[in-house]
């Protein structure tokens, strides 16, 4: 093992608070690398992995032997898993609002008054629109003052009335999404992790069954394992229509690497050449 790297591990030991697992050490190194990105970019992503186990080993045993044993068995595995939750997409009809413009009034909240035909007036009922007092032809109608028309009581002379469909709200429920704003698809949301494992049995089975519909283990058992560290997690807005046979709450392997291309940036660890194309083995 590189002696220079061991010296760096000893120097960093006091900086890293030890909580008992290699994952704790790795997470603290990544946090530290974001604060001192220039220094850790020079060290490099591959050496961050090595430092993780060297620091862990030195803190636990005051030697590097344990860390070197782990590094000798280390394999990087690419895992995919899903809880089986259907992916939901924003409704294209309403844009996620759950409501759309009223189709009757085109979103204005008003429609032409049917009572008066948009004139704002209706014939006087007393004189039937003649303007003459029905009891005295010599006199003007007392009800409309001889005009023959009266202000429409439906629109109050405005020629427009409230839309009977949306009641002047200008909106109606989106039938496409039942007012929810999004629509359930056949895709499942899923997550991915890149791990560095020193479990020989896990490594062997992952390689044997990679890119197949044979699960490596349940996610419950996976989360109980303590002989790997998560290098990278992908959990935002991932969704696929998985093939029949892909089980929820189970872990599948979509690749492995003995020496992946790793680099450190101000945003943390970056893994190049992740075999995302292999996800096609599990999806349509």
Wavefront OBJ file of the C-alpha trace (Angstrom):
o trace
v 0.000 0.000 0.000
v 1.210 3.493 -0.832
v 3.079 4.792 2.215
v 2.201 8.372 1.352
v -1.471 7.484 1.512
v -0.998 5.927 4.941
v 0.614 9.134 6.180
v -2.376 11.111 4.908
v -4.668 8.656 6.711
v -2.835 9.210 9.994
v -2.964 12.967 9.486
v -6.696 12.901 8.795
v -7.510 10.561 11.666
v -8.058 13.351 14.169
v -10.197 15.282 11.685
v -12.568 12.384 11.096
v -14.926 11.678 13.979
v -15.215 7.913 14.317
v -18.762 6.546 14.684
v -17.953 2.888 14.179
v -18.390 2.000 10.502
v -16.554 2.554 7.215
v -19.697 4.322 5.941
v -19.330 6.907 8.693
v -15.714 7.526 7.712
v -16.579 7.767 4.003
v -19.446 10.199 4.611
v -17.212 12.447 6.713
v -14.491 12.378 4.075
v -16.985 13.428 1.421
v -18.228 16.257 3.642
v -14.647 17.351 4.240
v -13.848 17.137 0.526
v -16.631 19.610 -0.252
v -15.083 22.110 2.152
v -11.533 21.526 0.854
v -12.262 20.586 -2.740
v -8.935 21.770 -4.188
v -6.945 19.517 -1.853
v -9.148 16.456 -2.283
v -9.408 16.831 -6.045
v -5.637 16.309 -6.099
v -5.969 13.229 -3.893
v -8.551 11.809 -6.286
v -11.682 9.700 -5.991
v -9.926 6.330 -5.977
v -7.726 7.372 -3.080
v -10.738 8.648 -1.141
v -12.010 5.061 -1.167
v -8.638 3.772 0.012
v -8.392 6.430 2.700
v -11.829 5.444 3.961
v -10.677 1.968 4.884
v -7.201 2.980 5.990
v -8.599 5.553 8.411
v -11.255 3.106 9.604
v -8.613 0.428 10.151
v -6.217 2.750 11.960
v -8.906 4.099 14.257
v -10.143 0.618 15.085
v -6.838 -1.310 15.391
v -4.046 1.278 15.253
v -2.770 -0.522 12.133
v -3.601 -0.672 8.418
v -3.862 -4.445 8.088
v -7.672 -4.582 8.336
v -8.045 -1.808 5.779
v -5.700 -3.539 3.336
v -7.657 -6.795 3.679
v -10.889 -4.992 2.875
v -9.369 -3.229 -0.128
v -8.114 -6.549 -1.515
v -11.670 -7.927 -1.555
v -13.364 -4.725 -2.719
v -15.760 -4.858 -5.683
v -17.935 -1.976 -6.893
v -21.529 -3.037 -7.565
v -24.360 -1.190 -9.307
v -27.753 -1.872 -7.768
v -31.329 -0.956 -8.712
v -34.440 -1.411 -6.577
v -37.996 -0.116 -6.273
v -40.728 0.015 -3.656
v -43.244 -0.599 -6.446
v -44.831 2.844 -6.304
v -46.344 3.882 -9.600
v -44.781 7.018 -11.025
v -47.098 9.996 -11.248
v -46.709 12.655 -13.927
v -48.121 16.180 -14.006
v -51.420 16.222 -15.872
v -50.835 17.771 -19.284
v -54.434 18.951 -19.563
v -54.461 21.129 -16.436
v -50.711 21.559 -15.914
v -50.950 20.158 -12.411
v -53.570 22.619 -11.152
v -56.424 20.125 -11.027
v -58.655 22.691 -12.716
v -59.044 24.047 -16.228
v -60.816 26.971 -17.877
v -64.560 26.523 -17.874
v -65.579 25.164 -21.278
v -68.921 26.990 -21.196
v -67.646 30.535 -20.660
v -64.053 29.994 -21.904
v -62.709 31.110 -18.560
v -64.466 34.493 -18.456
v -66.945 33.594 -15.733
v -69.773 35.119 -17.797
v -72.104 34.060 -20.586
v -74.505 36.076 -22.747
v -77.787 36.636 -20.956
v -80.421 34.308 -22.374
v -83.265 36.187 -20.768
v -82.722 39.384 -22.736
v -80.654 38.109 -25.660
v -77.735 40.342 -24.639
v -79.808 43.529 -24.990
v -79.982 44.258 -21.284
v -83.729 44.852 -21.533
v -86.878 42.728 -21.669
v -90.418 43.630 -22.817
v -92.550 45.151 -20.119
v -94.923 42.487 -18.841
v -97.556 45.014 -17.908
v -98.004 46.516 -21.381
v -96.478 43.588 -23.281
v -93.931 45.916 -24.809
v -96.334 48.478 -26.252
v -95.513 51.234 -23.786
v -99.276 51.958 -23.454
v -101.240 51.593 -20.264
v -103.413 48.518 -20.910
v -106.311 50.107 -18.977
v -106.068 53.506 -20.643
v -104.801 53.759 -24.138
v -104.376 57.472 -23.755
v -101.765 57.015 -21.050
v -98.255 55.651 -21.041
v -97.660 52.402 -19.238
v -97.105 53.148 -15.586
v -94.704 50.206 -15.194
v -92.176 51.072 -17.911
v -92.957 54.775 -18.251
v -93.919 54.192 -21.871
v -90.601 52.703 -22.913
v -92.099 49.316 -23.611
v -88.981 47.676 -22.078
v -87.579 47.194 -18.598
v -84.121 46.401 -17.289
v -83.456 42.653 -17.428
v -83.568 41.210 -13.928
v -81.212 38.352 -14.852
v -78.243 40.452 -15.932
v -79.378 43.780 -14.417
v -78.879 45.451 -17.797
v -75.235 44.280 -18.164
v -76.093 41.939 -21.099
v -73.961 39.167 -19.474
v -74.743 36.885 -16.528
v -72.742 34.548 -14.309
v -71.798 31.284 -15.954
v -74.144 28.514 -14.765
v -71.361 25.923 -15.103
v -68.575 27.489 -13.029
v -70.712 30.001 -11.104
v -68.384 32.852 -12.132
v -65.251 31.059 -10.800
v -63.938 30.784 -14.391
v -62.688 27.254 -13.651
v -63.989 23.705 -13.710
v -62.624 20.389 -12.451
v -60.105 18.614 -14.671
v -61.670 15.305 -15.644
v -58.384 13.909 -16.927
v -56.817 13.745 -13.460
v -59.931 13.950 -11.261
v -58.729 17.272 -9.822
v -55.542 15.675 -8.417
v -53.160 17.450 -10.802
v -51.150 14.362 -11.724
v -51.773 11.028 -13.400
v -50.597 7.567 -12.377
v -48.509 5.764 -15.022
v -47.463 2.139 -15.485
v -43.861 3.086 -14.613
v -42.378 2.496 -11.186
v -40.244 4.975 -9.323
v -36.900 3.389 -8.544
v -33.590 4.050 -6.832
v -29.988 3.154 -7.625
v -26.870 2.823 -5.521
v -23.247 2.270 -6.307
v -21.637 0.375 -3.467
v -18.145 -0.809 -2.624
v -18.494 -4.294 -1.118
v -15.977 -6.571 0.580
v -18.501 -9.373 1.145
v -17.163 -12.209 -1.021
v -20.489 -14.071 -1.149
v -22.421 -10.922 -2.026
v -19.879 -9.986 -4.690
v -19.964 -13.450 -6.235
v -23.768 -13.639 -6.374
v -24.063 -10.082 -7.706
v -21.679 -10.826 -10.547
v -23.326 -14.186 -11.261
v -26.827 -12.725 -11.513
v -26.094 -9.247 -12.833
v -28.365 -8.026 -15.631
v -30.907 -10.749 -14.921
v -34.288 -10.865 -13.192
v -32.805 -12.893 -10.359
v -32.783 -10.629 -7.288
v -29.681 -10.491 -5.139
v -31.688 -10.123 -1.924
v -34.616 -8.237 -0.438
v -34.113 -4.560 0.324
v -34.755 -5.381 3.985
v -31.802 -7.779 4.070
v -29.730 -5.383 1.986
v -30.220 -2.569 4.481
v -29.133 -4.847 7.302
v -25.774 -5.615 5.686
v -22.734 -3.801 7.083
v -19.951 -4.976 4.795
v -20.349 -2.396 2.074
v -20.392 1.364 1.771
v -22.640 3.410 -0.495
v -20.473 5.433 -2.845
v -23.261 7.139 -4.773
v -27.036 7.264 -4.496
v -29.460 8.080 -7.323
v -33.007 8.632 -6.124
v -34.461 11.681 -7.851
v -37.046 11.351 -10.606
v -36.080 7.867 -11.788
v -38.877 5.800 -13.300
v -39.211 2.880 -15.697
v -41.788 0.351 -16.824
v -40.193 -2.783 -15.457
v -40.572 -6.212 -16.980
v -42.819 -8.820 -15.462
v -40.730 -10.644 -12.886
v -39.025 -7.549 -11.513
v -40.118 -7.642 -7.881
v -40.615 -4.649 -5.647
v -38.486 -4.362 -2.520
v -35.724 -6.511 -3.998
v -32.235 -5.568 -5.115
v -30.958 -6.274 -8.633
v -27.436 -5.869 -9.961
v -26.936 -4.045 -13.259
v -23.147 -4.149 -13.350
v -19.890 -4.395 -11.445
v -16.418 -2.904 -11.690
v -13.122 -3.640 -9.997
v -11.653 -0.254 -10.781
v -14.275 2.380 -11.687
v -13.366 5.882 -12.759
v -13.861 8.059 -9.695
v -13.214 11.723 -9.162
v -13.843 14.282 -6.478
v -15.460 17.633 -7.197
v -16.802 20.393 -4.978
v -20.140 18.566 -5.133
v -18.747 15.269 -3.911
v -17.923 11.942 -5.530
v -18.491 11.495 -9.265
v -18.569 8.037 -10.846
v -17.919 7.961 -14.585
v -19.163 5.314 -17.018
v -22.033 4.053 -14.882
v -23.676 1.321 -17.052
v -27.139 2.883 -17.072
v -27.794 1.212 -20.435
v -27.927 -2.121 -18.609
v -31.205 -1.061 -17.007
v -32.762 -2.189 -20.290
v -32.376 -5.771 -19.038
v -35.057 -5.016 -16.466
v -37.402 -2.712 -18.367
v -39.366 -2.433 -21.586
l 1 2 3 4 5 6 7 8 9 10 11 12 13 14 15 16 17 18 19 20 21 22 23 24 25 26 27 28 29 30 31 32 33 34 35 36 37 38 39 40 41 42 43 44 45 46 47 48 49 50 51 52 53 54 55 56 57 58 59 60 61 62 63 64 65 66 67 68 69 70 71 72 73 74 75 76 77 78 79 80 81 82 83 84 85 86 87 88 89 90 91 92 93 94 95 96 97 98 99 100 101 102 103 104 105 106 107 108 109 110 111 112 113 114 115 116 117 118 119 120 121 122 123 124 125 126 127 128 129 130 131 132 133 134 135 136 137 138 139 140 141 142 143 144 145 146 147 148 149 150 151 152 153 154 155 156 157 158 159 160 161 162 163 164 165 166 167 168 169 170 171 172 173 174 175 176 177 178 179 180 181 182 183 184 185 186 187 188 189 190 191 192 193 194 195 196 197 198 199 200 201 202 203 204 205 206 207 208 209 210 211 212 213 214 215 216 217 218 219 220 221 222 223 224 225 226 227 228 229 230 231 232 233 234 235 236 237 238 239 240 241 242 243 244 245 246 247 248 249 250 251 252 253 254 255 256 257 258 259 260 261 262 263 264 265 266 267 268 269 270 271 272 273 274 275 276 277 278 279 280 281 282 283 284
